[in-house]
Amino acid sequence: MLETKQIIRQDLQSRKSRKKINNMETKIPIRFFVITFLWSWGIWVGAIIIGLSKPQFFETPGIETLIMILGAFGPVIGAIISKYTIEGKGAIKIFFKSFLSLNFGWKVWLSIFLVLGASSFIAWIIPEFWGEERLQMYLPSVYVFLPYLLLMVFLGGGQEEIGWRGYISPYLERKYGLIVGGLFLGIVWGVWHLPLWFIPETTQIYMNFFGFMLLTIGYSYFFSWIIEASGNRLISGLIAHGAANAFIPLFPSLIMGDVIQTRFWIYVVLVLAIGIVIVLSRTHKNRKK
């Protein structure tokens, strides 16, 4: 009788423990979003306020680039602080170890550069069929693409994936599913960029904000799948994000002027369609499993 009570007690404790773990896995660490927005918007909005009172501030060479890069580290800071305060110092070391391996197979490498490269090229070339002039690439030479890609991976947007897909995306996907989780993150990610529309000389000022948000939703689905396909080697997400940004000046889809951005909208539709196809395929596979 005593042994039976001990077994029942142990079983109840085991169930409580499993329930606690499940709650921890699905509980969204809101502090990540708070820290991310405080860091990024603090820098970007602060620069906007300074620019309003001192217009010459943005005339300083390279100041926009520096402001954008510093602010873009918000998701990284948010992930590190959240990891440290929730899981402890050791969790940060384990987290960043997953960034060290580039061995995620030729299919993932091909998917990154084929999908993003082809989408950029199609959006760039299609308007010529109805008479629009070809946009010359914004890079000084095609040979600059590789060093520019590395810059984009580590400083020009790729580093954001440490926070977006590397840290917070798994929480959202476990709690809300692949479709809703990716949609939510894509919208939040788009809104996070909002201050850039008020900083002179950023590429965002030539984009429709709604179109940009559709783009971040498509990217959100695609980058999440790339990380999963790589065996959760998170650097694959950084490379995918960096490649997406690096292809933009190689096959320009954006005209730096107040004109109808035909190429931009073609690119948005392509990326969003690819993202939707991917997330629906992943959802179908998960249901079969």
C-alpha positions in Angstrom: 0.0 0.0 0.0 2.8 2.4 0.9 4.7 1.5 -2.3 1.5 2.3 -4.3 1.2 5.7 -2.7 4.9 6.5 -3.4 4.3 5.5 -7.1 1.2 7.7 -7.4 3.1 10.6 -5.7 6.1 10.2 -8.1 3.7 10.0 -11.1 2.0 13.2 -10.0 5.3 15.0 -9.5 6.5 13.8 -12.9 3.3 15.1 -14.5 3.7 18.5 -12.8 7.3 18.6 -13.9 6.4 17.9 -17.6 3.6 20.4 -17.4 6.0 23.1 -16.1 8.5 22.3 -18.9 5.7 22.5 -21.5 4.5 25.9 -20.1 8.1 27.2 -20.2 8.5 26.1 -23.8 5.3 27.8 -24.9 5.4 30.9 -22.7 6.5 33.8 -24.9 9.4 35.8 -23.4 7.9 39.2 -23.8 11.1 40.8 -22.5 12.8 39.9 -25.9 10.4 42.2 -27.8 10.6 44.9 -25.1 14.4 45.0 -25.1 14.6 44.7 -28.9 12.3 47.6 -29.5 13.9 49.7 -26.7 17.4 49.3 -28.2 16.5 49.8 -31.8 13.9 52.4 -31.6 15.9 54.2 -28.9 18.7 54.6 -31.4 16.6 55.3 -34.5 14.0 57.6 -33.0 16.8 59.4 -31.0 18.5 60.1 -34.3 15.3 61.3 -35.9 14.7 63.7 -33.0 18.3 65.0 -33.3 17.9 65.4 -37.0 14.7 67.5 -36.6 16.5 69.9 -34.3 19.8 69.8 -36.1 19.2 69.0 -39.8 23.0 69.1 -40.5 23.3 66.0 -38.3 22.4 63.7 -41.2 24.9 65.5 -43.5 27.7 63.8 -41.6 29.2 61.2 -44.0 28.2 57.6 -43.1 26.0 58.7 -40.1 22.9 57.0 -41.6 24.8 53.7 -42.1 26.2 53.8 -38.6 22.7 54.5 -37.0 21.1 51.7 -39.0 23.8 49.2 -38.1 23.7 50.0 -34.4 19.9 49.9 -34.3 19.8 46.6 -36.2 21.6 44.9 -33.3 18.4 45.2 -31.2 17.2 41.6 -31.8 20.8 40.3 -30.9 20.8 42.3 -27.6 17.2 41.2 -26.9 18.1 37.5 -27.4 21.3 37.6 -25.3 19.7 39.4 -22.4 16.6 37.2 -22.5 18.7 34.0 -22.6 20.8 35.2 -19.7 18.0 36.4 -17.4 15.7 33.4 -18.1 18.1 30.4 -18.6 21.4 31.6 -17.2 24.9 32.3 -18.5 25.5 28.8 -19.7 22.5 28.9 -22.0 24.2 31.7 -24.0 27.2 29.6 -24.7 25.1 26.7 -25.9 22.9 29.0 -28.0 25.9 30.5 -29.9 27.5 27.2 -30.5 24.8 26.4 -33.0 26.2 29.2 -35.2 29.6 27.6 -35.7 28.7 24.9 -38.2 28.4 25.7 -42.0 27.9 22.0 -42.7 24.2 22.1 -43.6 24.3 20.4 -47.0 24.4 21.6 -50.6 20.5 21.6 -50.8 20.2 24.4 -48.2 23.0 26.4 -49.8 21.4 26.0 -53.2 17.9 26.9 -51.9 19.3 30.1 -50.3 21.0 31.4 -53.4 18.7 29.9 -56.1 15.4 31.1 -54.5 16.6 34.5 -53.5 18.8 35.1 -56.5 16.1 34.0 -59.0 13.4 36.1 -57.2 15.6 39.2 -57.4 16.5 38.5 -61.0 12.9 37.9 -62.2 11.6 41.1 -60.5 14.5 43.0 -62.0 14.1 41.7 -65.6 10.4 41.3 -66.1 9.4 45.0 -66.5 11.7 45.2 -69.6 9.2 43.0 -71.4 6.7 45.9 -71.4 9.2 48.6 -72.2 10.7 49.7 -68.9 14.4 50.5 -69.0 16.9 48.2 -67.3 18.1 49.3 -63.9 21.9 49.3 -63.7 23.2 47.4 -60.6 24.0 49.6 -57.7 27.2 47.6 -56.9 30.4 49.1 -58.5 31.2 45.7 -59.9 29.9 42.1 -59.8 33.1 41.1 -58.1 32.1 43.1 -55.1 29.2 40.8 -54.4 31.0 38.3 -52.2 32.5 40.9 -49.8 29.2 42.8 -49.8 27.4 39.5 -49.0 29.7 39.0 -46.0 29.0 42.5 -44.8 25.3 41.9 -45.1 25.5 38.6 -43.2 27.2 40.1 -40.1 26.4 43.8 -40.1 23.8 44.5 -42.8 20.7 42.7 -41.5 21.8 39.0 -41.2 22.7 39.5 -37.6 19.0 40.2 -36.8 18.3 36.5 -37.3 20.1 35.7 -34.0 17.1 37.2 -32.3 14.2 36.8 -34.8 14.5 33.2 -36.1 17.3 32.0 -33.8 15.6 32.9 -30.5 12.0 34.0 -30.6 10.6 32.1 -33.6 10.7 28.6 -32.0 8.6 30.0 -29.1 6.0 31.5 -31.5 5.9 28.4 -33.7 5.4 26.0 -30.7 2.6 28.2 -29.2 0.8 29.3 -32.3 1.9 27.0 -35.1 4.0 27.6 -38.2 1.5 29.7 -40.1 0.3 32.1 -37.3 3.7 32.1 -35.5 5.5 33.1 -38.7 2.8 35.6 -39.6 3.0 37.3 -36.2 6.7 37.5 -36.3 6.7 38.9 -39.9 4.3 41.7 -38.9 6.3 42.5 -35.7 9.5 42.5 -37.7 8.0 44.8 -40.3 6.8 47.3 -37.6 10.2 47.1 -36.0 11.7 48.8 -39.1 9.1 51.7 -39.0 11.5 54.5 -37.8 13.7 53.9 -40.8 11.0 55.6 -43.0 11.8 58.9 -41.2 15.6 58.7 -41.6 16.9 60.5 -44.7 18.7 58.4 -47.4 17.5 54.9 -46.2 16.2 52.6 -48.9 12.9 52.2 -46.9 11.8 55.7 -47.7 11.2 54.6 -51.3 9.2 51.5 -50.3 5.5 51.2 -49.5 5.3 50.2 -45.9 2.4 47.7 -46.4 4.4 46.1 -49.2 7.5 45.9 -47.0 5.4 44.2 -44.3 4.2 41.6 -46.8 7.9 41.1 -47.7 8.9 40.5 -44.1 6.1 37.9 -43.7 7.4 36.0 -46.8 11.0 36.3 -45.5 9.9 35.1 -42.1 8.4 31.9 -43.5 11.4 31.3 -45.8 14.2 32.0 -43.3 12.5 29.8 -40.7 12.4 26.9 -43.1 16.0 27.4 -44.1 17.1 27.1 -40.4 15.0 23.9 -40.0 16.3 22.4 -43.2 19.9 23.1 -42.1 19.4 21.0 -39.0 18.8 24.1 -36.8 22.3 25.5 -37.7 21.3 29.1 -37.1 24.1 30.7 -39.2 22.1 29.5 -42.2 19.4 32.1 -41.3 22.1 34.8 -41.2 23.4 33.8 -44.6 19.9 33.7 -46.1 19.0 37.2 -44.7 22.4 38.5 -45.8 21.9 37.0 -49.3 18.5 38.6 -49.6 19.9 42.0 -48.9 23.0 41.5 -51.0 21.0 40.5 -54.1 19.0 43.8 -54.0 21.8 46.0 -55.4 23.0 43.3 -57.8 19.5 42.9 -59.4 17.8 46.2 -58.3 14.1 46.0 -57.6 13.9 49.5 -56.1 14.3 52.9 -57.9 15.7 55.5 -55.6 13.0 58.1 -56.4 9.4 59.0 -56.1 8.1 56.7 -58.9 5.9 53.6 -59.2 8.0 50.8 -57.8 6.9 48.0 -60.2 9.9 45.8 -59.6 9.5 46.1 -55.8 5.9 44.9 -56.0 6.9 42.0 -58.2 9.6 41.0 -55.8 7.2 41.3 -52.8 4.6 39.0 -54.5 7.3 36.5 -55.4 8.8 36.3 -51.9 5.4 36.2 -50.2 4.2 33.4 -52.6 7.3 31.4 -51.9 6.9 31.8 -48.2 3.3 30.8 -48.2 4.0 27.7 -50.3 6.8 26.7 -47.9 4.8 27.2 -44.7 1.8 25.3 -46.1 4.2 22.4 -47.1 5.8 22.4 -43.7 2.4 22.4 -42.0 1.2 19.5 -44.2 4.3 17.4 -43.4 3.9 18.1 -39.7 0.3 16.9 -39.7 1.3 13.7 -41.5 3.9 13.1 -38.9 
